[in-house]
Amino acid sequence: MAPTSAADRRRECITWAVAEAPHPRERESGDRYVFQPCAHGVLIAAVDGMGHGAEAAAAAKAAKGTLEAHADESPIALLLRCHEELKGTRGAVITTAFIDLDDHTLTWLGVGNVEAMLFHGGHHAISKPERALLRNGILGYRLPPIRAEVLPLKPLDTLVIVTDGIEPDFGDGLIVRDDLQAAANHILARHHNGTDDALVIVARYQGGECERPKA
């Protein structure tokens, strides 16, 4: 077995899970997720193509490809690229979150109604989560003034991103335990509104050395 590289070890500092479902009348979802490691960290994003069906899926796929191909660029530059790429399509709303494994920070921003929350403290007693500031707009049609926010990260901080197929009260009383897939599945099962595509991303920062802090 080949030895684990330093890059692989750093990627293991973030564990993650996804749960998703298409609109009840569609076979393909217009929502897409991104989890793309790059030189200094990992880009995580949720893309919601406007509406649902094949055209929404095509717009979301185009944005996903752009994000993955340029994940090492600044978050603002990435959304500017997506805005240009999506012209002539249905357009999309996007929230991105870049976890910098050198600085131990989270940089996030969003255009449209893709909600993102950062829960501090993992599955222990947690304070009120922080929410990403979302700007009104549609990438490909109308790009508002955008500004990224930078937050410090501590071990076991947990990021949750959902598209608008998830009811807005999904975070009330939410505690994410060790099984991130179970958490994502729970949010989808309990809070999918049934009127749109739905996507849930749950990602946990384990710490700079990929170890839980000692009790």
Z-matrix of the N, CA and C atoms (Angstrom, degrees):
N
C 1 1.465
C 2 1.524 1 109.28
N 3 1.346 2 116.17 1 134.24
C 4 1.456 3 120.42 2 -178.68
C 5 1.527 4 109.90 3 -68.67
N 6 1.334 5 117.85 4 144.16
C 7 1.469 6 120.39 5 178.65
C 8 1.516 7 110.85 6 -63.99
N 9 1.315 8 115.84 7 149.91
C 10 1.455 9 121.07 8 178.69
C 11 1.518 10 109.75 9 -73.42
N 12 1.321 11 117.19 10 127.77
C 13 1.458 12 120.98 11 -178.38
C 14 1.518 13 110.18 12 -78.32
N 15 1.347 14 114.69 13 163.75
C 16 1.467 15 119.25 14 177.31
C 17 1.519 16 110.78 15 -61.54
N 18 1.353 17 116.01 16 -38.00
C 19 1.469 18 119.38 17 179.41
C 20 1.519 19 110.99 18 -63.55
N 21 1.342 20 116.23 19 -42.12
C 22 1.466 21 119.34 20 178.74
C 23 1.514 22 111.31 21 -63.74
N 24 1.323 23 117.03 22 -40.53
C 25 1.469 24 120.01 23 179.38
C 26 1.518 25 110.91 24 -63.35
N 27 1.336 26 116.59 25 -38.22
C 28 1.458 27 119.74 26 -179.99
C 29 1.522 28 110.55 27 -67.98
N 30 1.331 29 117.37 28 -37.45
C 31 1.458 30 119.48 29 179.02
C 32 1.519 31 111.45 30 -64.49
N 33 1.330 32 115.74 31 -30.57
C 34 1.456 33 119.66 32 178.92
C 35 1.522 34 111.95 33 -69.50
N 36 1.338 35 117.05 34 -9.37
C 37 1.462 36 119.99 35 175.49
C 38 1.522 37 111.80 36 -68.82
N 39 1.323 38 117.52 37 -10.57
C 40 1.457 39 121.68 38 177.79
C 41 1.525 40 108.26 39 -125.07
N 42 1.317 41 116.98 40 121.62
C 43 1.454 42 121.86 41 172.35
C 44 1.524 43 107.56 42 -104.92
N 45 1.330 44 116.34 43 150.38
C 46 1.463 45 117.74 44 -173.22
C 47 1.519 46 111.35 45 -155.85
N 48 1.324 47 114.70 46 163.14
C 49 1.461 48 121.74 47 178.87
C 50 1.523 49 108.52 48 -153.15
N 51 1.322 50 115.18 49 157.02
C 52 1.472 51 122.07 50 -179.39
C 53 1.521 52 109.08 51 -135.61
N 54 1.322 53 116.33 52 141.21
C 55 1.465 54 122.73 53 169.51
C 56 1.523 55 107.20 54 -132.21
N 57 1.314 56 117.42 55 139.30
C 58 1.464 57 119.76 56 -176.08
C 59 1.517 58 110.93 57 -152.84
N 60 1.333 59 114.72 58 156.96
C 61 1.462 60 121.19 59 178.25
C 62 1.523 61 108.76 60 -153.86
N 63 1.334 62 118.02 61 139.51
C 64 1.462 63 120.24 62 177.43
C 65 1.525 64 111.24 63 -77.52
N 66 1.313 65 115.59 64 168.21
C 67 1.460 66 121.54 65 169.63
C 68 1.531 67 108.05 66 -52.34
N 69 1.319 68 118.14 67 141.00
C 70 1.475 69 119.75 68 -175.84
C 71 1.526 70 114.65 69 -55.16
N 72 1.330 71 117.65 70 -24.45
C 73 1.476 72 119.63 71 -178.56
C 74 1.530 73 112.73 72 -101.20
N 75 1.324 74 117.24 73 6.95
C 76 1.464 75 120.52 74 -178.01
C 77 1.523 76 110.89 75 -118.33
N 78 1.318 77 115.47 76 151.20
C 79 1.463 78 121.18 77 177.74
C 80 1.519 79 111.85 78 -89.63
N 81 1.326 80 116.71 79 -26.19
C 82 1.469 81 121.23 80 -177.19
C 83 1.516 82 109.49 81 -122.86
N 84 1.314 83 115.88 82 136.89
C 85 1.454 84 120.87 83 179.80
C 86 1.524 85 110.97 84 -80.52
N 87 1.325 86 115.15 85 146.02
C 88 1.456 87 121.33 86 172.98
C 89 1.518 88 112.90 87 -92.86
N 90 1.329 89 116.64 88 8.88
C 91 1.464 90 122.03 89 175.97
C 92 1.530 91 109.59 90 -104.23
N 93 1.327 92 116.50 91 143.11
C 94 1.456 93 121.47 92 177.59
C 95 1.532 94 109.35 93 -138.41
N 96 1.338 95 115.23 94 151.89
C 97 1.460 96 119.94 95 177.49
C 98 1.521 97 109.81 96 -117.48
N 99 1.331 98 115.40 97 158.03
C 100 1.465 99 123.04 98 176.87
C 101 1.522 100 107.72 99 -130.46
N 102 1.325 101 115.46 100 131.46
C 103 1.465 102 122.60 101 168.54
C 104 1.521 103 105.13 102 -137.22
N 105 1.324 104 115.81 103 96.48
C 106 1.461 105 120.95 104 -169.59
C 107 1.523 106 111.80 105 -125.37
N 108 1.342 107 118.21 106 104.06
C 109 1.470 108 120.10 107 174.65
C 110 1.525 109 111.02 108 -66.63
N 111 1.328 110 116.56 109 145.16
C 112 1.460 111 121.10 110 174.31
C 113 1.530 112 107.99 111 -145.45
N 114 1.307 113 117.40 112 -164.80
C 115 1.466 114 120.59 113 -166.64
C 116 1.520 115 113.67 114 -57.40
N 117 1.326 116 117.74 115 -43.48
C 118 1.461 117 120.05 116 -171.58
C 119 1.520 118 114.22 117 -111.70
N 120 1.311 119 116.66 118 1.25
C 121 1.451 120 117.75 119 -178.50
C 122 1.512 121 112.46 120 172.78
N 123 1.319 122 116.00 121 -145.44
C 124 1.463 123 121.96 122 -176.02
C 125 1.525 124 109.00 123 -137.85
N 126 1.331 125 115.89 124 131.75
C 127 1.455 126 121.66 125 173.26
C 128 1.525 127 108.64 126 -93.45
N 129 1.324 128 115.81 127 127.37
C 130 1.456 129 123.00 128 176.17
C 131 1.520 130 106.76 129 -120.65
N 132 1.324 131 117.37 130 134.49
C 133 1.463 132 119.54 131 -178.77
C 134 1.518 133 110.61 132 -152.96
N 135 1.326 134 114.24 133 154.37
C 136 1.461 135 121.80 134 170.69
C 137 1.516 136 108.03 135 -123.36
N 138 1.336 137 115.58 136 133.21
C 139 1.461 138 123.15 137 -177.56
C 140 1.525 139 108.07 138 -120.47
N 141 1.309 140 117.03 139 130.35
C 142 1.465 141 122.58 140 178.63
C 143 1.517 142 108.28 141 -122.21
N 144 1.356 143 116.54 142 104.34
C 145 1.457 144 120.73 143 174.53
C 146 1.523 145 109.60 144 -65.01
N 147 1.320 146 117.22 145 140.03
C 148 1.464 147 120.43 146 -174.76
C 149 1.527 148 110.97 147 -63.31
N 150 1.343 149 113.95 148 134.09
C 151 1.458 150 119.30 149 -177.21
C 152 1.514 151 110.45 150 77.10
N 153 1.323 152 115.22 151 -145.60
C 154 1.466 153 120.00 152 176.75
C 155 1.520 154 108.64 153 -152.11
N 156 1.319 155 116.92 154 171.91
C 157 1.450 156 120.66 155 -178.17
C 158 1.516 157 112.92 156 95.63
N 159 1.339 158 115.74 157 -167.71
C 160 1.463 159 121.90 158 -171.01
C 161 1.525 160 112.73 159 -62.11
N 162 1.332 161 118.42 160 -40.13
C 163 1.465 162 119.96 161 -177.52
C 164 1.529 163 111.08 162 -70.68
N 165 1.300 164 116.74 163 -36.87
C 166 1.466 165 119.56 164 175.64
C 167 1.518 166 110.29 165 -64.90
N 168 1.335 167 116.47 166 -40.85
C 169 1.464 168 120.77 167 179.27
C 170 1.527 169 111.09 168 -64.54
N 171 1.335 170 117.13 169 -38.60
C 172 1.464 171 120.10 170 -179.98
C 173 1.525 172 110.72 171 -64.49
N 174 1.330 173 117.26 172 -42.26
C 175 1.467 174 120.30 173 178.51
C 176 1.524 175 110.63 174 -64.53
N 177 1.338 176 116.66 175 -42.70
C 178 1.465 177 120.35 176 -179.40
C 179 1.527 178 111.24 177 -64.70
N 180 1.327 179 116.98 178 -39.65
C 181 1.464 180 120.43 179 178.55
C 182 1.532 181 110.91 180 -63.67
N 183 1.323 182 116.79 181 -40.53
C 184 1.467 183 120.15 182 179.58
C 185 1.529 184 110.51 183 -63.08
N 186 1.327 185 116.26 184 -43.87
C 187 1.466 186 119.42 185 179.12
C 188 1.516 187 111.24 186 -66.00
N 189 1.326 188 117.45 187 -42.15
C 190 1.468 189 121.38 188 179.15
C 191 1.531 190 110.31 189 -58.76
N 192 1.332 191 116.92 190 -45.04
C 193 1.457 192 119.96 191 179.68
C 194 1.519 193 112.52 192 -62.08
N 195 1.327 194 116.16 193 -39.28
C 196 1.462 195 120.33 194 178.63
C 197 1.529 196 111.13 195 -65.73
N 198 1.306 197 116.88 196 -44.42
C 199 1.462 198 120.63 197 179.62
C 200 1.527 199 111.56 198 -62.20
N 201 1.313 200 116.97 199 -44.41
C 202 1.463 201 120.41 200 -178.13
C 203 1.525 202 111.74 201 -67.63
N 204 1.324 203 116.63 202 -36.55
C 205 1.466 204 120.00 203 -177.62
C 206 1.524 205 112.68 204 -72.69
N 207 1.324 206 116.95 205 -23.49
C 208 1.472 207 120.15 206 -174.57
C 209 1.526 208 111.51 207 -127.32
N 210 1.323 209 116.63 208 33.00
C 211 1.463 210 121.35 209 -173.12
C 212 1.522 211 113.69 210 -61.57
N 213 1.327 212 117.78 211 -21.08
C 214 1.468 213 120.06 212 -177.98
C 215 1.529 214 112.51 213 -85.88
N 216 1.327 215 118.37 214 -1.36
C 217 1.459 216 121.10 215 177.79
C 218 1.527 217 110.33 216 -81.93
N 219 1.312 218 117.03 217 167.80
C 220 1.460 219 120.53 218 178.90
C 221 1.526 220 110.05 219 -65.70
N 222 1.335 221 118.13 220 152.29
C 223 1.460 222 120.20 221 -179.36
C 224 1.522 223 113.33 222 -57.27
N 225 1.325 224 117.69 223 -38.98
C 226 1.466 225 119.53 224 179.63
C 227 1.522 226 110.51 225 -66.85
N 228 1.328 227 117.15 226 -43.30
C 229 1.467 228 120.18 227 177.89
C 230 1.528 229 111.13 228 -60.49
N 231 1.322 230 116.38 229 -37.14
C 232 1.464 231 120.19 230 179.36
C 233 1.525 232 111.39 231 -62.95
N 234 1.332 233 117.04 232 -46.03
C 235 1.463 234 118.54 233 -179.39
C 236 1.522 235 111.46 234 -68.62
N 237 1.321 236 118.07 235 -32.56
C 238 1.464 237 119.90 236 174.44
C 239 1.525 238 110.58 237 -63.04
N 240 1.329 239 116.95 238 -41.26
C 241 1.468 240 120.65 239 176.35
C 242 1.526 241 110.86 240 -61.41
N 243 1.329 242 115.72 241 -45.57
C 244 1.465 243 119.47 242 -179.59
C 245 1.525 244 110.90 243 -62.03
N 246 1.321 245 116.68 244 -39.90
C 247 1.462 246 120.08 245 179.41
C 248 1.527 247 111.02 246 -58.88
N 249 1.327 248 117.09 247 -44.16
C 250 1.461 249 120.54 248 178.85
C 251 1.530 250 110.94 249 -67.88
N 252 1.326 251 117.38 250 -42.09
C 253 1.462 252 121.73 251 -177.83
C 254 1.525 253 111.68 252 -64.33
N 255 1.310 254 116.98 253 -32.26
C 256 1.463 255 120.65 254 -173.19
C 257 1.524 256 113.72 255 -90.00
N 258 1.314 257 118.56 256 -2.97
C 259 1.463 258 119.80 257 176.41
C 260 1.529 259 109.38 258 -62.09
N 261 1.320 260 116.48 259 132.72
C 262 1.458 261 121.09 260 -176.61
C 263 1.509 262 113.65 261 90.82
N 264 1.323 263 117.85 262 -3.48
C 265 1.469 264 122.20 263 175.78
C 266 1.525 265 109.23 264 -107.92
N 267 1.318 266 116.35 265 -175.76
C 268 1.462 267 120.84 266 174.64
C 269 1.527 268 112.10 267 -62.56
N 270 1.327 269 116.16 268 -22.22
C 271 1.451 270 120.33 269 -173.82
C 272 1.517 271 111.32 270 85.17
N 273 1.317 272 115.87 271 172.25
C 274 1.464 273 120.61 272 -176.92
C 275 1.514 274 110.08 273 -155.21
N 276 1.325 275 114.67 274 159.09
C 277 1.469 276 121.16 275 168.44
C 278 1.523 277 106.89 276 -110.69
N 279 1.321 278 116.26 277 143.98
C 280 1.468 279 121.30 278 -170.23
C 281 1.519 280 110.00 279 -143.50
N 282 1.309 281 116.29 280 139.33
C 283 1.459 282 122.00 281 165.22
C 284 1.523 283 108.36 282 -123.20
N 285 1.332 284 115.57 283 130.78
C 286 1.461 285 121.00 284 178.12
C 287 1.520 286 109.72 285 -116.12
N 288 1.326 287 115.13 286 150.48
C 289 1.469 288 122.04 287 176.14
C 290 1.520 289 107.41 288 -141.21
N 291 1.327 290 116.07 289 119.11
C 292 1.465 291 120.45 290 179.51
C 293 1.520 292 108.94 291 -106.70
N 294 1.322 293 116.50 292 120.66
C 295 1.463 294 121.64 293 176.70
C 296 1.525 295 107.99 294 -96.08
N 297 1.321 296 115.16 295 113.43
C 298 1.462 297 122.00 296 -179.99
C 299 1.523 298 108.26 297 -89.92
N 300 1.323 299 116.49 298 114.84
C 301 1.461 300 121.11 299 -176.46
C 302 1.519 301 112.76 300 -83.82
N 303 1.330 302 117.51 301 -7.75
C 304 1.461 303 120.85 302 173.22
C 305 1.526 304 110.75 303 -86.15
N 306 1.332 305 115.92 304 -45.64
C 307 1.464 306 120.74 305 -176.25
C 308 1.520 307 112.82 306 -93.39
N 309 1.353 308 117.43 307 -10.60
C 310 1.472 309 122.23 308 -177.06
C 311 1.529 310 109.98 309 58.11
N 312 1.334 311 114.23 310 52.72
C 313 1.458 312 120.69 311 179.77
C 314 1.519 313 110.42 312 -131.90
N 315 1.326 314 114.87 313 161.04
C 316 1.457 315 123.19 314 173.06
C 317 1.517 316 107.71 315 -119.00
N 318 1.324 317 117.08 316 124.25
C 319 1.464 318 122.16 317 175.51
C 320 1.514 319 108.02 318 -112.69
N 321 1.327 320 116.81 319 120.00
C 322 1.473 321 118.76 320 -177.49
C 323 1.517 322 110.97 321 -134.23
N 324 1.341 323 113.65 322 156.76
C 325 1.448 324 121.77 323 172.40
C 326 1.514 325 107.99 324 -163.60
N 327 1.332 326 115.79 325 157.54
C 328 1.449 327 119.30 326 -178.56
C 329 1.510 328 111.98 327 -148.54
N 330 1.323 329 115.26 328 147.33
C 331 1.462 330 123.27 329 171.65
C 332 1.516 331 106.90 330 -120.45
N 333 1.331 332 116.26 331 117.25
C 334 1.459 333 120.31 332 -176.91
C 335 1.515 334 111.41 333 98.78
N 336 1.331 335 114.78 334 -169.43
C 337 1.471 336 120.41 335 -168.44
C 338 1.531 337 113.32 336 -101.74
N 339 1.312 338 116.84 337 51.40
C 340 1.461 339 122.06 338 170.17
C 341 1.523 340 106.72 339 -101.01
N 342 1.321 341 116.90 340 105.03
C 343 1.454 342 122.24 341 -172.15
C 344 1.534 343 111.65 342 -76.07
N 345 1.322 344 115.83 343 143.82
C 346 1.470 345 121.43 344 175.16
C 347 1.520 346 108.82 345 -137.20
N 348 1.327 347 115.97 346 134.99
C 349 1.453 348 122.23 347 177.24
C 350 1.523 349 109.25 348 -130.92
N 351 1.330 350 115.64 349 146.15
C 352 1.458 351 121.69 350 174.03
C 353 1.524 352 107.51 351 -117.08
N 354 1.339 353 115.18 352 116.95
C 355 1.455 354 122.24 353 178.99
C 356 1.525 355 108.27 354 -98.77
N 357 1.306 356 116.45 355 127.81
C 358 1.458 357 120.99 356 -179.66
C 359 1.524 358 110.40 357 -92.70
N 360 1.318 359 116.21 358 138.23
C 361 1.451 360 120.48 359 169.90
C 362 1.505 361 116.54 360 95.34
N 363 1.317 362 118.78 361 10.08
C 364 1.461 363 120.74 362 175.54
C 365 1.509 364 112.23 363 59.33
N 366 1.339 365 117.03 364 -131.80
C 367 1.462 366 120.69 365 -174.54
C 368 1.519 367 112.91 366 -94.33
N 369 1.340 368 117.20 367 10.58
C 370 1.455 369 120.44 368 175.27
C 371 1.529 370 108.69 369 -87.93
N 372 1.321 371 116.96 370 -176.42
C 373 1.460 372 119.93 371 177.16
C 374 1.524 373 108.64 372 -57.45
N 375 1.316 374 116.51 373 128.04
C 376 1.459 375 119.99 374 -173.45
C 377 1.516 376 110.49 375 -121.22
N 378 1.318 377 114.74 376 152.16
C 379 1.452 378 120.69 377 176.15
C 380 1.530 379 108.55 378 -84.69
N 381 1.311 380 115.54 379 175.97
C 382 1.459 381 120.69 380 177.75
C 383 1.527 382 109.17 381 -58.35
N 384 1.334 383 118.35 382 132.03
C 385 1.468 384 119.65 383 -176.86
C 386 1.515 385 111.61 384 -68.74
N 387 1.322 386 114.92 385 156.10
C 388 1.455 387 120.82 386 172.28
C 389 1.520 388 108.73 387 -89.21
N 390 1.334 389 116.02 388 145.43
C 391 1.461 390 121.83 389 -178.23
C 392 1.523 391 110.02 390 -116.96
N 393 1.320 392 115.57 391 140.61
C 394 1.459 393 119.94 392 174.83
C 395 1.523 394 109.26 393 -68.88
N 396 1.326 395 116.32 394 141.28
C 397 1.456 396 122.15 395 175.01
C 398 1.524 397 108.36 396 -81.61
N 399 1.326 398 116.35 397 118.14
C 400 1.461 399 121.61 398 -176.45
C 401 1.524 400 110.14 399 -101.13
N 402 1.320 401 115.91 400 136.91
C 403 1.462 402 121.96 401 178.63
C 404 1.531 403 109.48 402 -99.55
N 405 1.323 404 116.76 403 138.30
C 406 1.460 405 120.45 404 177.95
C 407 1.523 406 110.09 405 -70.43
N 408 1.311 407 116.48 406 131.61
C 409 1.448 408 120.95 407 178.57
C 410 1.509 409 110.82 408 162.54
N 411 1.326 410 115.68 409 175.00
C 412 1.462 411 122.77 410 176.82
C 413 1.518 412 106.77 411 -136.64
N 414 1.304 413 117.29 412 119.15
C 415 1.460 414 120.46 413 178.84
C 416 1.528 415 109.25 414 -65.61
N 417 1.314 416 115.14 415 131.05
C 418 1.453 417 121.10 416 -174.11
C 419 1.512 418 112.54 417 102.55
N 420 1.340 419 117.30 418 -18.46
C 421 1.460 420 122.29 419 -179.95
C 422 1.529 421 111.96 420 -124.46
N 423 1.320 422 115.89 421 -61.68
C 424 1.467 423 119.35 422 -176.55
C 425 1.516 424 108.71 423 -137.45
N 426 1.322 425 114.89 424 113.44
C 427 1.455 426 120.28 425 -179.17
C 428 1.530 427 108.94 426 -101.70
N 429 1.312 428 118.17 427 116.25
C 430 1.471 429 120.56 428 179.29
C 431 1.525 430 110.35 429 -78.78
N 432 1.338 431 117.99 430 170.59
C 433 1.472 432 119.59 431 169.81
C 434 1.533 433 108.68 432 -59.51
N 435 1.306 434 117.45 433 132.53
C 436 1.462 435 120.52 434 -176.78
C 437 1.523 436 110.09 435 -124.17
N 438 1.320 437 113.82 436 145.98
C 439 1.468 438 120.44 437 179.55
C 440 1.518 439 108.02 438 -144.67
N 441 1.312 440 116.77 439 131.44
C 442 1.461 441 121.22 440 -179.68
C 443 1.521 442 110.10 441 -84.63
N 444 1.325 443 115.83 442 148.26
C 445 1.459 444 122.36 443 174.13
C 446 1.529 445 108.58 444 -111.19
N 447 1.320 446 116.29 445 142.63
C 448 1.459 447 122.07 446 -179.96
C 449 1.527 448 108.88 447 -117.43
N 450 1.331 449 116.09 448 127.85
C 451 1.455 450 122.28 449 -179.35
C 452 1.524 451 109.45 450 -122.45
N 453 1.340 452 117.97 451 142.64
C 454 1.464 453 119.44 452 172.84
C 455 1.522 454 110.58 453 -71.93
N 456 1.322 455 116.21 454 148.22
C 457 1.460 456 121.69 455 178.46
C 458 1.519 457 110.28 456 -114.55
N 459 1.328 458 115.32 457 142.58
C 460 1.449 459 122.28 458 173.09
C 461 1.522 460 108.74 459 -124.19
N 462 1.342 461 118.09 460 156.64
C 463 1.463 462 119.55 461 179.99
C 464 1.527 463 112.12 462 -52.49
N 465 1.323 464 114.54 463 137.79
C 466 1.460 465 126.02 464 179.00
C 467 1.523 466 114.01 465 77.68
N 468 1.338 467 118.61 466 4.15
C 469 1.459 468 119.00 467 169.48
C 470 1.524 469 108.64 468 -61.60
N 471 1.331 470 115.59 469 139.20
C 472 1.458 471 120.35 470 -171.97
C 473 1.526 472 110.29 471 -126.51
N 474 1.310 473 115.46 472 125.65
C 475 1.454 474 123.64 473 179.56
C 476 1.529 475 109.48 474 -98.05
N 477 1.334 476 116.48 475 132.59
C 478 1.459 477 121.54 476 174.70
C 479 1.522 478 107.82 477 -126.94
N 480 1.329 479 116.70 478 126.28
C 481 1.463 480 123.06 479 177.41
C 482 1.524 481 108.10 480 -122.91
N 483 1.333 482 117.27 481 132.89
C 484 1.462 483 121.07 482 179.90
C 485 1.520 484 109.42 483 -136.13
N 486 1.330 485 116.01 484 146.85
C 487 1.458 486 121.21 485 172.28
C 488 1.528 487 109.19 486 -86.10
N 489 1.349 488 116.11 487 175.87
C 490 1.458 489 118.71 488 -170.72
C 491 1.524 490 114.34 489 -77.60
N 492 1.325 491 117.50 490 3.46
C 493 1.453 492 119.67 491 169.05
C 494 1.515 493 112.37 492 -75.92
N 495 1.331 494 116.33 493 -6.94
C 496 1.459 495 122.69 494 176.73
C 497 1.531 496 108.78 495 -101.68
N 498 1.316 497 116.54 496 133.20
C 499 1.464 498 121.19 497 -178.69
C 500 1.532 499 110.52 498 -61.33
N 501 1.338 500 117.27 499 143.55
C 502 1.469 501 120.17 500 -172.86
C 503 1.523 502 114.95 501 -66.48
N 504 1.327 503 118.68 502 -15.33
C 505 1.470 504 119.95 503 -179.93
C 506 1.523 505 112.59 504 -90.10
N 507 1.325 506 117.76 505 16.21
C 508 1.463 507 120.87 506 -175.30
C 509 1.525 508 112.84 507 -59.26
N 510 1.332 509 116.94 508 -28.13
C 511 1.462 510 120.44 509 -175.37
C 512 1.510 511 114.53 510 -86.39
N 513 1.337 512 117.93 511 -5.48
C 514 1.464 513 119.75 512 -177.14
C 515 1.529 514 110.54 513 -64.69
N 516 1.309 515 116.58 514 116.04
C 517 1.455 516 121.12 515 178.63
C 518 1.514 517 115.06 516 70.48
N 519 1.326 518 117.22 517 12.09
C 520 1.473 519 119.78 518 -176.61
C 521 1.523 520 111.25 519 -69.56
N 522 1.331 521 116.06 520 129.78
C 523 1.459 522 123.22 521 171.50
C 524 1.520 523 107.03 522 -128.12
N 525 1.319 524 116.71 523 119.79
C 526 1.463 525 121.89 524 -177.77
C 527 1.516 526 109.02 525 -96.59
N 528 1.319 527 116.71 526 116.06
C 529 1.463 528 120.51 527 -179.45
C 530 1.527 529 109.71 528 -88.74
N 531 1.319 530 117.38 529 -161.12
C 532 1.456 531 120.27 530 -172.36
C 533 1.528 532 113.45 531 -66.52
N 534 1.323 533 117.84 532 -32.17
C 535 1.461 534 121.84 533 -176.24
C 536 1.522 535 109.09 534 -85.60
N 537 1.329 536 116.11 535 93.11
C 538 1.458 537 120.29 536 -176.82
C 539 1.521 538 112.17 537 -67.22
N 540 1.343 539 116.55 538 -33.52
C 541 1.464 540 118.36 539 178.48
C 542 1.526 541 111.02 540 -65.16
N 543 1.322 542 116.18 541 -39.96
C 544 1.463 543 119.32 542 177.12
C 545 1.527 544 110.35 543 -62.83
N 546 1.332 545 117.10 544 -37.84
C 547 1.459 546 120.45 545 178.80
C 548 1.524 547 111.32 546 -65.03
N 549 1.334 548 116.48 547 -45.84
C 550 1.471 549 120.00 548 178.96
C 551 1.524 550 110.73 549 -62.63
N 552 1.328 551 116.51 550 -43.37
C 553 1.468 552 120.44 551 179.10
C 554 1.534 553 110.98 552 -62.00
N 555 1.330 554 115.59 553 -39.99
C 556 1.464 555 120.38 554 -179.67
C 557 1.524 556 111.49 555 -63.43
N 558 1.324 557 116.32 556 -45.72
C 559 1.464 558 119.66 557 179.19
C 560 1.523 559 110.39 558 -60.91
N 561 1.335 560 117.06 559 -44.34
C 562 1.462 561 120.52 560 -179.77
C 563 1.528 562 111.22 561 -63.71
N 564 1.317 563 116.83 562 -47.28
C 565 1.464 564 120.62 563 -176.14
C 566 1.523 565 111.76 564 -65.78
N 567 1.315 566 116.64 565 -38.08
C 568 1.461 567 120.57 566 -173.89
C 569 1.527 568 112.69 567 -86.59
N 570 1.345 569 117.60 568 -29.53
C 571 1.460 570 119.63 569 -169.26
C 572 1.527 571 114.86 570 -120.39
N 573 1.332 572 120.26 571 3.82
C 574 1.462 573 120.19 572 175.25
C 575 1.520 574 108.29 573 -66.55
N 576 1.329 575 116.46 574 124.25
C 577 1.462 576 119.74 575 -175.47
C 578 1.524 577 113.91 576 -79.34
N 579 1.335 578 117.15 577 -10.16
C 580 1.459 579 120.53 578 175.35
C 581 1.515 580 115.06 579 76.73
N 582 1.338 581 118.07 580 5.15
C 583 1.465 582 120.56 581 -178.38
C 584 1.526 583 112.52 582 -116.74
N 585 1.324 584 117.81 583 5.93
C 586 1.462 585 121.14 584 -178.45
C 587 1.522 586 108.47 585 -159.70
N 588 1.337 587 115.58 586 169.63
C 589 1.458 588 119.79 587 168.63
C 590 1.521 589 108.68 588 -61.49
N 591 1.322 590 116.86 589 154.06
C 592 1.466 591 120.12 590 -179.71
C 593 1.520 592 109.94 591 -139.90
N 594 1.323 593 115.59 592 141.70
C 595 1.461 594 122.28 593 -179.50
C 596 1.521 595 108.55 594 -143.10
N 597 1.336 596 116.19 595 136.56
C 598 1.457 597 122.62 596 177.64
C 599 1.530 598 108.33 597 -129.65
N 600 1.328 599 117.06 598 126.46
C 601 1.455 600 122.72 599 173.19
C 602 1.523 601 108.12 600 -116.33
N 603 1.319 602 117.07 601 130.41
C 604 1.460 603 122.37 602 174.57
C 605 1.530 604 107.25 603 -124.38
N 606 1.324 605 117.23 604 123.40
C 607 1.467 606 121.29 605 -178.29
C 608 1.517 607 109.32 606 -135.18
N 609 1.312 608 116.48 607 134.94
C 610 1.466 609 121.27 608 -178.10
C 611 1.523 610 110.64 609 -120.21
N 612 1.329 611 114.54 610 132.17
C 613 1.463 612 121.61 611 175.13
C 614 1.523 613 108.07 612 -86.50
N 615 1.333 614 116.50 613 116.23
C 616 1.459 615 120.95 614 -175.12
C 617 1.522 616 113.00 615 -85.00
N 618 1.312 617 116.87 616 -19.99
C 619 1.466 618 120.29 617 -179.49
C 620 1.509 619 110.87 618 122.55
N 621 1.315 620 115.39 619 162.20
C 622 1.454 621 121.03 620 -173.84
C 623 1.509 622 114.73 621 -60.00
N 624 1.327 623 117.84 622 -30.28
C 625 1.457 624 120.78 623 179.96
C 626 1.523 625 111.78 624 -105.84
N 627 1.348 626 115.97 625 14.03
C 628 1.467 627 121.37 626 178.84
C 629 1.523 628 112.15 627 58.94
N 630 1.314 629 116.83 628 32.96
C 631 1.451 630 121.04 629 178.11
C 632 1.520 631 109.51 630 -126.98
N 633 1.307 632 116.75 631 145.03
C 634 1.454 633 120.60 632 174.34
C 635 1.523 634 108.88 633 -72.38
N 636 1.326 635 117.33 634 145.65
C 637 1.465 636 118.02 635 177.04
C 638 1.513 637 110.52 636 -65.35
N 639 1.319 638 116.15 637 145.76
C 640 1.462 639 120.40 638 -179.22
C 641 1.532 640 110.04 639 -73.96
N 642 1.331 641 115.17 640 146.11
C 643 1.463 642 120.05 641 -179.38
C 644 1.516 643 110.02 642 -69.35
